[in-house]
Amino acid sequence: MNRKDNQKFDVVVVGTGNAALCSAIAAKENGVNVLVLERGPKEKRGGNSFFTDGAIRFAYQDKHALKSILTQLTPGEFEKISIPEYQETDFLQDIIAVTEGKSDPELSKQLVEKSYETIEWMKQQGVGFELNENQSFDNNGVRQFWGGLPVKTYRKGIGLVEALFQKLEMLEVEIQYDSRALQLEIENNKVSGIIIEENGLRKKIPAKAVVLACGGFEANKEKRMKYLGEEWGAAIVRGSEFNTGDGLDMAIEAGAQPYGDWSSCHAHTTDFQAPKVGDYKKPGDIYKKSSYPLGLIVNANGERFVDEGADFRNYTYAKYGKETLRQPKQKAFQVFDNQVRPLLRTEYNLEEATCLKADSIEELAEKIGVDKNKFLETIRDYNDAVQDGDYNPAIKDGKGTKGITPPKSNWALSFQQAPFYAYPVTCGITFTFGGIQANKHSKVLDENQNPIPGLFAAGEMIGGLFYGNYPGGSGLMSGAVFGKLAGESAASYAEQFDEVISK
Ligand SMILES: Cc1cc2nc3c(=O)[nH]c(=O)nc-3n(C[C@H](O)[C@H](O)[C@H](O)COP(=O)(O)OP(=O)(O)OC[C@H]3O[C@@H](n4cnc5c(N)ncnc54)[C@H](O)[C@@H]3O)c2cc1C
């Protein structure tokens, strides 16, 4: 440890995920001294952000606005791709639609309006970006992107946090590992420091301002069961084991207003054999299974339970993970026939993907162990309900079913061509939506909507943005936008601190 005990910092940032790292960089670049605290050891740094696929959603005028972001593409490669525009109004509309109008208007507007400039800022910090090929289909030789999510960070979350850590190193910002933040110190109604646990001992680190960017409570089984429901005890944790809600507890104890959707979370259909908590040796979001809109999902009774083709995967996956948890044995099977198997995303081809293959539908039912008669009836009813139309996985093609519940609203092809494939899945929790209230400058608010002096928050900790569902790729964007703002606001607060105190 480099710092002297009792050294006072302008800004202490808690966490080493995307939100915290963006905060720490922004604070340091604004001229103050910064300490970063990480609960885990160095080899387990980076939070959920490290585990991500790196998909990042932002508004852009048109394809040409991506030229300065996707700098590794040659002009020729750039010409060959088709990317529909995704304006601020599109992004905002997506948030409003998936949250059923509940998203805090001030926060969602800020997220959307700051998204493009924050991507440019991340690029300046050394973060690389690449095409999100998983969000595209080949359309007669042209790569056709869909769903407002054509970009991901270079080398997924691994590359993202690596780049941000590198920048922090260049800026000579100290990161203290194995340091669990436990409690905020408040004096004269202002933050004056933070209590941490280090080598089993509690210590105070004096600070003018604290940025809490230490995640939600997704890795805390008791809290999951308390706030989300009993069944959430059984969920796999897709990311960091350290996000147990410490930051939320600390902030609420210091007077922060709990905010947003505490009874809901982001979850994803995940390989049934995935590790029970994020494995740092296997990051990159390799266990998710996102191509279900092209196939069917059945439970252990052999019954369908969601409209697989309701929308693009970006707008349904966060919801359907939860539905899987409500099924018998918290298990379901994504099934595909040979027509669509070549269209499945790359995660289906990995050696980590659990796959059962059969030459007939009967054999498939036996192999996956579902109620065979019911499964055959489900497939028969589905096939009978499939309507004519042009099949096109790059758009919502409207080729659906008629007369069955649930329907399949798009991409409905008959399930008929051998061989057949089944992928057993369960529910993996990604992150929780409930948090504390912050304003659009990342200042934490109390129950009277007044900022708590010296307290800032970012990332998963900010409640009010997502309710019930979220548009894929918004978690990283929210972490970066509000992380950067938290760093800037904290630095500005710390700079004025002595002035304010002496008045
Ligand atoms: C498998 C997976 C795939 C995902 N894919 C995507 C994607 O492609 N696109 C997208 O937008 N989002 C994705 N997400 C969601 C995304 O990870 C989050 O929305 C985002 O990374 C949250 O960033 P954060 O900085 O708020 O939290 P985190 O990155 O989780 O960081 C929290 C940090 O706080 C630390 N911490 C916790 N408690 C303490 C404490 N008491 N003291 C000190 N430190 C503490 C943790 O160790 C961690 O470093 C994915 C998540 C997972 C798990």
The ligand as a MOL file (V3000), in Angstrom:
LIG
                    3D

  0  0  0     0  0            999 V3000
M  V30 BEGIN CTAB
M  V30 COUNTS 53 58 0 0 0
M  V30 BEGIN ATOM
M  V30 1 C -22.1600 -11.7890 -17.9820 0
M  V30 2 C -22.5630 -10.3470 -18.1280 0
M  V30 3 C -22.6680 -9.8020 -19.4020 0
M  V30 4 C -23.0630 -8.4790 -19.5660 0
M  V30 5 N -23.0550 -7.9410 -20.8230 0
M  V30 6 C -23.3370 -6.6310 -20.9860 0
M  V30 7 C -23.1890 -6.0180 -22.2580 0
M  V30 8 O -22.7660 -6.6250 -23.2310 0
M  V30 9 N -23.5150 -4.7020 -22.3510 0
M  V30 10 C -23.9450 -3.9590 -21.2730 0
M  V30 11 O -24.2360 -2.7740 -21.4210 0
M  V30 12 N -24.0410 -4.5220 -20.0490 0
M  V30 13 C -23.7420 -5.8170 -19.8810 0
M  V30 14 N -23.8050 -6.3670 -18.6320 0
M  V30 15 C -24.2390 -5.4920 -17.5130 0
M  V30 16 C -23.0450 -4.6460 -17.0700 0
M  V30 17 O -22.0380 -5.4850 -16.5900 0
M  V30 18 C -23.3760 -3.6810 -15.9740 0
M  V30 19 O -24.5120 -2.9370 -16.2750 0
M  V30 20 C -22.2080 -2.7010 -15.7680 0
M  V30 21 O -20.9970 -3.3160 -16.0350 0
M  V30 22 C -22.2130 -2.2170 -14.3660 0
M  V30 23 O -21.0610 -1.4760 -14.1530 0
M  V30 24 P -20.7430 -0.9600 -12.7020 0
M  V30 25 O -19.4350 -0.2770 -12.8120 0
M  V30 26 O -21.9000 -0.2380 -12.1470 0
M  V30 27 O -20.6050 -2.2880 -11.8040 0
M  V30 28 P -19.4880 -3.4120 -11.7900 0
M  V30 29 O -18.7740 -3.4800 -13.0810 0
M  V30 30 O -20.1270 -4.6480 -11.3130 0
M  V30 31 O -18.4560 -2.9010 -10.7010 0
M  V30 32 C -18.7450 -2.9260 -9.3310 0
M  V30 33 C -17.4290 -2.9180 -8.5780 0
M  V30 34 O -17.6190 -2.6680 -7.1900 0
M  V30 35 C -16.7900 -3.5590 -6.4380 0
M  V30 36 N -17.3630 -3.6440 -5.0860 0
M  V30 37 C -18.5370 -4.1760 -4.6930 0
M  V30 38 N -18.7110 -3.9960 -3.3740 0
M  V30 39 C -17.6250 -3.3150 -2.9240 0
M  V30 40 C -17.2040 -2.8240 -1.6440 0
M  V30 41 N -17.9580 -2.9670 -0.5430 0
M  V30 42 N -16.0190 -2.1760 -1.5480 0
M  V30 43 C -15.2150 -2.0120 -2.6340 0
M  V30 44 N -15.5610 -2.4560 -3.8710 0
M  V30 45 C -16.7500 -3.0980 -4.0080 0
M  V30 46 C -16.8360 -4.8260 -7.2480 0
M  V30 47 O -15.8110 -5.7280 -6.8960 0
M  V30 48 C -16.6750 -4.2330 -8.6510 0
M  V30 49 O -15.3310 -3.9520 -8.9320 0
M  V30 50 C -23.4010 -7.6860 -18.4390 0
M  V30 51 C -23.2620 -8.2210 -17.1560 0
M  V30 52 C -22.8350 -9.5380 -16.9940 0
M  V30 53 C -22.6920 -10.0810 -15.6060 0
M  V30 END ATOM
M  V30 BEGIN BOND
M  V30 1 1 1 2
M  V30 2 1 2 3
M  V30 3 2 2 52
M  V30 4 2 3 4
M  V30 5 1 4 5
M  V30 6 1 4 50
M  V30 7 2 5 6
M  V30 8 1 6 7
M  V30 9 1 6 13
M  V30 10 2 7 8
M  V30 11 1 7 9
M  V30 12 1 9 10
M  V30 13 2 10 11
M  V30 14 1 10 12
M  V30 15 2 12 13
M  V30 16 1 13 14
M  V30 17 1 14 15
M  V30 18 1 14 50
M  V30 19 1 15 16
M  V30 20 1 16 17
M  V30 21 1 16 18
M  V30 22 1 18 19
M  V30 23 1 18 20
M  V30 24 1 20 21
M  V30 25 1 20 22
M  V30 26 1 22 23
M  V30 27 1 23 24
M  V30 28 2 24 25
M  V30 29 1 24 26
M  V30 30 1 24 27
M  V30 31 1 27 28
M  V30 32 2 28 29
M  V30 33 1 28 30
M  V30 34 1 28 31
M  V30 35 1 31 32
M  V30 36 1 32 33
M  V30 37 1 33 34
M  V30 38 1 33 48
M  V30 39 1 34 35
M  V30 40 1 35 36
M  V30 41 1 35 46
M  V30 42 1 36 37
M  V30 43 1 36 45
M  V30 44 2 37 38
M  V30 45 1 38 39
M  V30 46 1 39 40
M  V30 47 2 39 45
M  V30 48 1 40 41
M  V30 49 2 40 42
M  V30 50 1 42 43
M  V30 51 2 43 44
M  V30 52 1 44 45
M  V30 53 1 46 47
M  V30 54 1 46 48
M  V30 55 1 48 49
M  V30 56 2 50 51
M  V30 57 1 51 52
M  V30 58 1 52 53
M  V30 END BOND
M  V30 END CTAB
M  END
